[in-house]
Amino acid sequence: MFEALSDSFKSAINKIRFADDEKSLKKALDTLKKSLLKSDVHHKVVRDLVKQVELETKQKGIGKESFLRALKDALTQTLSAPGNQGFVFASKPPTVALMCGLQGSGKTTTTVKLANFLKQKKKRVLVAACDLQRLAAVEQLRQLCEQNDIDLYYDEHEKDPVKIAREALKKAKEGLYDVLLVDTAGRLAIDEALMDELKRVKEALHPDEVFYVADSLTGQDAVRTAATFHDNMEITGVILTKYDGDSKGGVALGIAKQLGIPLRFIGTGEKVADLEQFLPERIVTRLMGEGDLLTLAEKTADVIDEKQAKKMTSKIKKGQFNFNDFLDQLESMKKLGSMKSLMSMIPGMGSMASKIGDMDLENSKEMKHIKAMISSMTPKERENPSLLNNSRKKRIALGAGLSQMEVNRFLKQFQNAAKMAKKFSGKNGMKDLEKLMTQQNRMQIPR
C-alpha cells in the first residue's frame, strides 16, 4: 500500500541537493508532478498540491527539510475533507449505517470487515442482508458472518429489501445492538432502479451513516461514481477497497479534494481484520515512509487482552516464553490483519512490506512445518523447550514428516527470537529498540 507514491516522494525529495537552489526545487516539483499524474491523481488536484508545496518551500527557504514539511502539509490538506473521521456513533443506539456501491466493489466483504472492526471496539453489531439482486449474496454474507461470529438478520422468503431493513432495525432495537450495518444491492453500473431501491431503504431507516464502497482499482471512475451516489444519496463517507492491490494509490488523494467527502476507511488486504480508519495525518506519515505506530498500537490494544499481555511480558522477561505462548501469539496475529499491512505501519519497514507482497504467513509452507513440529511435541515439551534432547528431536521430526536438521534450525530460530524479546523487555529495552528504529529510518527519506 502506497509503495509507488512513497517511492516517488523519495525521488522528488532527493532532487534537492543544496539549500536555496531554485533549479533543484524545479526538478523536485517536476518529478513530484509526473509521479502524481502517473499514480492516477486528478490533474487539478496535482496542480493545486504542487503549487502549495512550491509556495511553502520558498517561504521557509529551499532545502530538503522545508520541502518535506511542505509536502506533508499539502498532502494532509489534500486528504482532509469536512466531516467525520472513522465511525461516529449516534447518541441513541442503534447507529444505522447503510452500505452502498456498485457490484464487484467488495461491498459485502467490507460490511463484514466493518462489523469486525466495530466488534473489536466492544460494540454489539447486527448485519442486515438486503442485497436480494445478486445470486448467493445472502449466502455469502451468512457464511462470512458465521465464520467471524457476527450476528446476521436475513429472511430468505422476503423479496422486498425495505421490509427486511425495517425488521432488521426492529431486531437491532429489541436486541440492544449498538450498530446496524445494512448490506444493499449493487449493479454493474449505476441505473435508476438501483437508486430508487436505495432511496426507499434509506427513507425506511433514516441512517446515521451512508457509506459508499468504492473499488480503488477503478481509479478515477471510483471518484466519478462516488459523485453520482453522493448526488442521489448524500453519502457521509467513502470506503476504498482492494487498496493492497492498487499499485498506483492516487485515487485516495482525489476523493476528499474533488468531492469534499471524507474517506473514512480503506481495505488493506483480504483478511477480515484488514480494514483501517483513514486518518489523514497518519496516512501521510506512512506515505513518507515513517510508519504509523499509533494505528498499530490501537489495533494491538483491540485484539490483545491487557492482562494476558502483562502475563506474556513477565514470561518473556524471565526467559519462560514457550511453544504454547508462541501458538497463542500466532492466533492473536491472525486477528491483526495481513503481515504486509502490519509491516507498513512500522517505521523503516515499508520497503520490506512491499517485498512481502501478498504472502500469507499463516498458510505458508514454513508455518505449516512449524505447526506440525509443535503438534508433534508432548505437553511438557511445549511448556519447557529445554527438555528437547536429540532423541526427542528425532521423534518430533518423524512425527512432523521433516528432517532433524529442519527441527534443529527451527529450535535455534525460536531460541534467538526469545533472547531478543527478553533483551528488548529489559531496562534498556526501549533504548535498544529506539536505536534499531533510528538505524532503519536512516534508510528512508532524509530529513
N, C-alpha and C positions, 0 to 999 in steps of 0.2 A: 504494500500500500504506500502510495506517494513516492516510490523509488525514482520514477522518471523525473518528477518535479524536484525532488531533493537533489538529484544529481545535476539538474540544470541550474539550480540556485548556487550550488558549489562552484560550478563552472563560471557563472556570471561574477560571483564574488572574487574569484581568483584572477579575473581580468584586471582588477585594481592592484597594481604593484607598488605605486608610490602615492604619497599624500599630495593633495592639490594637483592632481594630474587629470585634466579635463578629457584628454584623449582616451585614457584608460576607463574613465567613467562612461564615455560614449560607447566604448566596446562592451563594457559590462551591461549597459542598458540595451544594446542591440542583441546581445546574447540572451538576456532575460526576455526580451520581446519575442524573439524567434522560438525560444523554448516554450513559452506560454501558449503561443499560437499552435505550435506542434502538439501540445498537450490538450488541444481542443478547448481552450479557453476562448470565450467570445471576444472578437476583435475590439469591441467597445470597452469591455472590462480590462483587456490588456492595455489599451491606450490610457485609460484613467490610472491604472496601477503603476505603469512605468512613469507616467508624468509625476505622480505623487512621490515615487522613490527618488526621481531626479531632483525635484524641488527640495525635499527634506535633506537629501545628501549634501546639496550645495549649501544649504543653510547652516548645517553642522560642520562643514568642512569635509572635502572629499578624502575618503580613506575607507579601508575595509570595515572598520568598526562602525562608522556613520552609515555606510551603505547597508550593512547588515541590519542595523537598528531601523533604518528607513524601510527596508524590505519587510521586516517583521511587522512594523506598524501598518504598512499598506495592506499586507496580507490579512491581518486581523480585522481591519476595517472592511475589506472586501468580503470576508467570510461572515461578517456580522450582519444581522438584519433585525429590525424591530420585532419584538415578540418574545415568547418564552423560549428557554433552552431546556433540553431534556424532556421530562414528562411532568406536567403540572396537574396536581390533584384538585378535584372540586372540593368546596368547603363541606358539602354534604355528599357522602358516598351513596351509590357507586359513581365513580368517574367513568363516563362513557366515551370511548374512543372508536371512531369509525375509520376502518382501513379501506382505502380505495386505490385503484390503479388499473393499468392495462393487464391483460392476460399475459403470463410469462415473465412478469416483473419480479416474481418471488414474493408476492403479497401474502399468500397463505403461510409460507415458511416464516416470513417476517413477523406475522401475527403471533406465531408460537414463540419466536425469539423474544419479542417484546413482552409476552406473557412470562417467559422465563426470567427476563431482566427484572420485571416488577416483583416476581416471586422471590428473587434473591434479595429484594429490598423489604422483605417480610410483608408483602401485600397479598391479600386473597384475590385471585383473578379468575374470572369466568370468561371463556371464549364462546362466541356465538357463531354457528356455521350458517351464514346467509348467502353463500355462493352456490346457487342452485342451477347455474348455467353450465359450468364446466363439468364434464364427466368425471366422477370419482373425486371431486373437490372435497366433498364432505368426508369421504372415507380417508383421504389423505390427512385432513385436519384431525380426524378421530384418532388415527394411528400416531401422529406426532404428539398429540395431547396425552395419549395413553403412555407413550414412551417417556415423556418428561413430567408425568404426574401433574397434569394441568386439567382443571375441570372444564368440560365442554357441554354446551347446550345445542342439541340438534333435534330435528323432527323429520324423519325420513318419509313421512306421509304428507307433510305440508308442502305445497308448491309456491306459496306466497312468502317471499323473504321479509316483507313488512310484518306479517303475523309472527314469524319466527323471532324477529327482532324485538317485538313487543313482549312476547313470552319470555325471552331471554332477560330483558330488563326487569320483568316481574320477578323472575327467579333470583336475579342479582340482588334485588332489594330484599326479598324474603330471606335469602341466604346470607345476608350481611356481607356481601362481597365488597371489596374496596374498588375494584375496577372491572368494567365490562368491555372486552375487545370484540368488535364486530367485523368478521371477515366477509366482505361483499364480493359480488360477481365482477369480473373484468371482461373485456372484449379484446380482440386482436387489434382493434382500432377504436377511436372514440366515435360513438354514434348516439343518436337521440334517445334510443331505447335504454342504453346504459345510463345516461344522465338522468333520465326520467325515473328509473328504478332507484338510483342512488338518492335522488331528491326525496322520494317517498319514504325511504328508510330513514333519512336524516330528519324529516318532518315528524316521524313517529318517535324518534329517540331524543331529539334535541341534544346532540352530543357535545361534550365539553371540548373534545379534540377531533379534528378531521385530518388524518394523515394521508398524504399521497405517497405511495410506494413507487419509486422510480428505479429503473434498471440503469445503472451507471454506464454500462457498456453501450448504451444507445447514444451517448454523447449529448450533443445539443438538442437532439429530439426529446430527451428527458426534460429539458428546460421548457421546450415548446408545449409538450403535453401537460406538464405541471401548470403552465399558464392557463391552458384551456380548462383544466379541472378547477383551478382557482376561480376563474370567471363564473363557473357554474355552481361550485360547492363551497366557496370561501374556505379553502383549506388553511389549517393553522400551522402546518409544518410538513416538511418533506423528509422521507426516509430513503436513503440511497442504498440499493442492494448490489451485491456482486462486486463490491469495491476492491476486494482482494484480487479479482481477475482483471481489473482495469489498469492497463499499463500506462495510460495517459494521466488520468486523475483530474483533468481540468474541469470536468463538469461540476465538481464541488465548489470551484471558485466562481461559478457563474450563477448558481441557484439564488443565493442570497442577494447578490448585487443586481441581477437582472429582474428578479421578481419581487424583491422586498419581502420574501417569505423565509423564515428561518429554517435552516437544515438542522433537523433535530437528532437523527440517529444515522449511523452507517453500518451496513453489514460488512464484516471483515473476514468472513470465512464460511464454511459450510456447517460448522457445528452450531448447535442451538445457543451456546454461550457467546458466539461471535457476533455480538451486537454492541455497539458503543454509542454513548451520548456524543453528539457533535458539539464540542465546546471550542469556539474559535481560537482562544488563547492557547489551549493545549494542542490543538491540531497544528498550529503554527510552529510550536516547539518541535513537533515531530517532522514537519516539513524541513526544518533547519537541521535535522539530524541530532537533536538534543534529547530525544526520547519524551516520555510522558509518565513519570513515576507516580504522579498523583492519581491518574486513571488506573494504573497498575495496582496501586495501594488500595484503591476503592474496590476494584474487582476482587482482590485477595481478601479484603475485610468482609465482603459479602458472602464469600464461599467458605472461608476457614473460620471455624469456631475459635473464639478468643482463649477459652480455657484449654482447648486442645493445642493451640499454638504455643501457649506458655509451657505446657507439658512437653511438647516436642522440643522447644528451645532448651529446656532443662536437660533433656536426654542428650541433645547434641553437645551441650557444654560438658557433660560428664563422659562423653565418648560412648554413649549407650545406644546410639542410633542403630536399629536392626532392620532385618528384611521385612518384617510386618509393618514397621514405620514407613519403609520405602514404598510398599504397596498402597498404604493409606495416602501417601503424598501423591502417588500416581492418580488415584481416584479424585483427589482434590484438583489436580492439574487439569483433568478432563473437564471439570466444571468451569475453568477459567477461559477456555476457548483454544483456538489453534496456536501452535507454537510460533508460527510466523507473526501473528498478531501480538503475542506477548513480547517477543524479541524486539519488535519495532518500538515498544514503549521504554526499553532500557537504553539510557544514554550510551552512544558509541556502538550499539549493536544493530543499528538499522541496516547497515550493509550486509551483515550476517543474515538478517531476516530475509533479505532478497535472495540470498543464496539457498536458504532453506526452502523457499518456494512453498509449494502446497504439500510438502512432506508430512505425512501423518505418522507421528512418532508412536502413537498408541498401537497402530496396526502394522508398524514396520517389522521387518524380519528380525532385527536386533531385539526389539521389545518383546516379541513373541518368544524368542530364545530365553530372555531374562525371566519372563513369567514362568516358562517351562522349568527353568532351573530352580526357582523359588518353590514352585509346586512340588518338586521332587525332594525338597528338604523336609525333615521332621519338624514338628512344632518347636522343639528345643533348639534345633539348629537355626531356625528363623529368629528366635529370640536371642540367641547367643552365637554370632558368627565365628567366634574364636574356637568353637568346637570342631570346625571343619578341617580335619586332617586329610591325608592323602586317600585313605580308604573310603572316607565319607564323600570326598570329591569324586572319586571314581564311580560310586553308587549314584550320585546326583547326575553325573554326565550320562550314565547309562539310562537313567530314568527320563532325562530330557532329550535323549537322542542326539547328544553332542559329544565332542571330544573333551578330554580332561583339560587340554590346553585352553579351550574356549571357556571352560568353567574357571580356570585359574585367572584368565585375563579379566573376566567379569568381576571376580572377587577382588582383584587388585584395584580395578577402577572404583569399586564400591568403597574400599578402604581409603583410597586417595580422596574421594569425594567427602567421606565422613571426616577426615582430617582437616580438609579445607573448611568445611562447615564449622567445625569446632574452633578453628583459628579465627574465623570471622565473628564468632559468637563471644569471643573473649573480650578483655578490657580494651585492647587496641583494635578490635574488630572493625569498628566504623572507620578508623583512620586507614586501615589496610584497604577497606572497601573503597574509600574515597580516592586513595592512590590509584587503585585499579581503574576507577571511573575516569579519573583525570588522564591517565595514560590512553584510555580508549577515546576520550573526547579530543585529544590532540590529533587523532587520525581523522577527525571530522572537519567541519568548516572552521577556518582560522578566525579568531575574534579580534 
